[in-house]
Amino acid sequence: MSVSKEDLVDAISKLNDLTRRKAIVWASTSEREGSEPNQLSYSAPYEGRTLRIAEYDNRRARILYNHPSSPHAPALYKLEIVDVEGNSLYEFPNVQGISELFASVRAQQSDVDVEGLIRSLIAAQ
């Protein structure tokens, strides 16, 4: 059985939903030796595996996107399955939803109820 791009997008969407519902709880992960500078990284256990998601700074994105002078290069996000030592076992292809998942992880880390806050602002008089 091969996994299609749509399967990957659906799986990441499901991870995002589980993260927002706090069914999956992410923790900040310290940088490993040899990791990229200015990397924000989080990991979470899921079905006996460890997921790791990371955001790389714009400097790395500028280099990879060949825009060395652009201060507005997009951030890069990487979602992986890692072993107990933090070595990558599988890197998800860069498909739709990874940046949204990272935003949900950051919101979970800040413990801000964004939806509740927005509804509160709407209801304020």
N, C-alpha and C positions, 0 to 999 in steps of 0.2 A: 504494500500500500504506500503510495506516495502522498506527501502532504502538499496541498496546494497553497498558493498565496492567500486565498480566501480562508482556508483553514487556520493559517497563522494569524490573520487579522481577527478572526473569531476568537481564537485562543487568547490573544492579547486583550481583546475587549472583555472577555470573561475574567481575566486577571485584574483588569481595571475595576470591574464591578465588585469582585471579591475584596479588592483593596479598599474601595469606598465604603463597603459594608463592614470592614475590619474583620472579615473572615480570614484574610491573610494579613499578618502584621509584619511590617518591614522594620529593620533596624539599620542604623548607620553602620557602614563598613569602613574600617580604616584602610588607607591606601597600602597596597602590597609593594614590596620592593620591585622596582621596574615598572610600576604603573605610571600612567600619565600624570603630569603635574596639574594641579587645580581640578581634580576630578572629584565629583560628588558621587558617592556610591552607597547603595543600600542593598541588603540581602534579606531574603525571607525563605523559611522552609515551606515546601509544598510536596506532599505525597512522597516523603522520604528523600527528596532532592532539595538542593538549595538554588534559589533563583537570585541573580544579582542584576541590578539595573544601575547604570552609571550615566552621568552627564559629563561631557568633556568641554573644556573652556573654548571660547571662540578662536583662540590662537590656533589650536589644533584643527578646528573646523576650517579656518581660513587656509591652512596649509593643505588639507585634504580636498577642499573645494577650489584650490588654486586661485584664491582671492587674497593674496598676502597683504594688500592695503585696505581691504574692506573691514571696517569695525563692526559691521552688521551681518557678518556671516552667521548662518544658523548654527545653533549648538548641535552637537552630535550626541546621540543616545545609543546605548548598547544594552541589550537584554541577553543574559546568558544563563545557562545551567552550569554550576561550578561544583568542583569536588570539595572535600573537607579542608583542603589546603588553599582553596581559592583559585585553583587552576581551572580555566575554561574547558568544559566538556563539550559544549554546544553553544554557538552564538546564533541567535535568531537573526534572520535577514532583516534589513532595515525596511520594515513595512509600516503601514498606517497604524497608529495607535500607541506606538512606543513612547512618543513624547507626552501624550495624554496620560499614559500610565505613570510616567515619571512625575508629572504634576500631581497626580493623585497620591503617590507615595510621599511627596514633599508635604502635601496638605495633611496627610496622616501623621507625619512626623511633627508638624507644628501643632497638631491636635486642635485645629480650627474647624469648627462646623460651618463650612462655607455656605452650604444650603440654608442652614438655620439662620446664619447672619444675614444673608440676602433676604430671606422671608421676613426677618425682623425689621430690616430697613424698609422694605415695601410696606409693612404694616404700621410703621412709625408715623405719628401725626405731626 
